[in-house]
Amino acid sequence: MKDHGVSEHVDPLMEDIDRYGLYKHIVELEAYGLTVVPPETAGVDEDFVERLRSAIIRTCEQRNNVEIGDFRTAIVDETDAGRNNWDLLEEDEVFVEAAINPVNLTLVRWLLGQSAVFSGQTWIIKGEGYPSLNLHSDAHGIPPGGGNIAHMCNASWLCSDYESTSDGPTVFVPGSHHYGRATLPHEADIATTPFKVMPLVGKAGSLAIWNGATWHGGLARSNPGLRVTLVQAYMRSYMRVHHNYENISPLLLEKYPELERVIGKSLYPYRDSRNSDWERVAPFMNTGTDPFA
């Protein structure tokens, strides 16, 4: 159907879905609210995983004045691992590569439309003995009945293997994005929730992406070493992003042209409070009639 040119926003997406072989992952996103893309489909190799993991660990060490070393044997305090962990894009160019990976962006734009904007990156470094995390939704600020579309999504790069529940993986309630609300108090505890949960399984280099409304949490980790993950948030253009990247390094924008598009520019508030920014009003309004815009 894309060859008929019937939708200027959907047709390019269908071309990319076909190019990268993502049909299975699109169906999983629609049915279950999540999908895991293996490294070979995501187009990344062991070098990318090593650079990304090293950049996360190095940034954590520098920002928090801690020594982590080899992630396979490291022991790090939970507080040290979880501090100063946002706004990574300009720390190392591998974070830019992760943000604009074409397979990643194809799935993001399927969920959020062509005008999806990059909201921010954070790391999760989870060591032996770290506790579980209750089920929750990432679509903060969206009230119950928020509609059948994704308002934001999470695209996480696994930088270590998620092989078993002992690794302390993310867990999901498949299909919960259809409920259109966050968890209630009696539903949040993974041990007692009435819903069936599924652990995330994937090897290092996999891309786990889910609708922001999909309920998820984390199991306690009992294995030695660290679970290392780069978490990326993307949002529809009307949402408030985690970090404003409008003053990002011009050198990065020149080197990575896709970056300028994906960091976006918020329409509101207007730069000039007395005049509308008409060039950007129309694309912003287009999403009112086309969720893929």
QUICOR-V974333 format. One record per backbone hydrogen bond with DSSP energy under -0.5 kcal/mol. CO is the residue of the C=O (numbers start at 1). NH is the residue of the N-H. If there is no record, write none. Layout:
BEGIN
CO;NH / CO;NH
END
This chain:
BEGIN
1;4 / 2;5 / 7;11 / 9;13 / 10;14 / 11;15 / 12;16 / 13;17 / 14;18 / 15;19 / 16;20 / 17;21 / 17;22 / 18;21 / 22;26 / 23;27 / 24;28 / 25;29 / 26;30 / 27;31 / 28;32 / 28;33 / 28;34 / 32;175 / 33;211 / 35;209 / 36;38 / 37;207 / 38;41 / 38;42 / 39;43 / 39;44 / 45;49 / 46;50 / 47;51 / 48;52 / 49;53 / 50;54 / 51;55 / 52;56 / 53;57 / 54;58 / 55;59 / 56;60 / 57;61 / 58;62 / 59;63 / 60;64 / 61;65 / 61;66 / 66;68 / 70;73 / 70;74 / 71;226 / 77;81 / 78;82 / 80;83 / 85;123 / 88;91 / 88;92 / 92;95 / 92;96 / 93;97 / 94;98 / 95;99 / 96;100 / 97;101 / 101;105 / 102;106 / 103;107 / 104;108 / 105;109 / 106;110 / 107;111 / 108;112 / 109;113 / 111;150 / 113;116 / 117;235 / 119;243 / 120;233 / 121;87 / 122;231 / 124;126 / 124;229 / 125;127 / 126;227 / 127;130 / 130;221 / 133;218 / 136;216 / 138;140 / 139;142 / 141;143 / 143;146 / 151;236 / 152;212 / 153;234 / 154;156 / 154;210 / 155;232 / 156;158 / 156;208 / 157;159 / 157;230 / 158;205 / 161;163 / 162;202 / 164;167 / 165;168 / 166;222 / 166;223 / 169;219 / 170;200 / 171;217 / 172;174 / 172;198 / 173;176 / 175;178 / 176;179 / 177;180 / 180;145 / 180;146 / 184;187 / 184;188 / 185;188 / 185;189 / 188;135 / 189;192 / 189;193 / 198;172 / 202;162 / 203;206 / 206;158 / 206;208 / 207;37 / 207;209 / 208;156 / 209;35 / 210;154 / 211;214 / 212;138 / 212;139 / 215;173 / 216;136 / 217;171 / 218;133 / 221;129 / 225;128 / 226;228 / 227;126 / 228;159 / 229;124 / 229;231 / 230;157 / 231;122 / 232;155 / 233;119 / 233;120 / 234;153 / 235;117 / 236;239 / 239;241 / 243;245 / 245;248 / 249;252 / 249;253 / 250;254 / 251;255 / 252;256 / 256;259 / 256;260 / 257;260 / 257;261 / 258;262 / 259;263 / 260;264 / 262;118 / 271;273 / 272;275 / 276;278 / 277;280 / 277;281 / 278;282 / 280;284 / 281;285 / 282;286 / 283;287 / 284;287 / 285;288 / 286;289 / 286;290 / 290;293 / 292;114
END
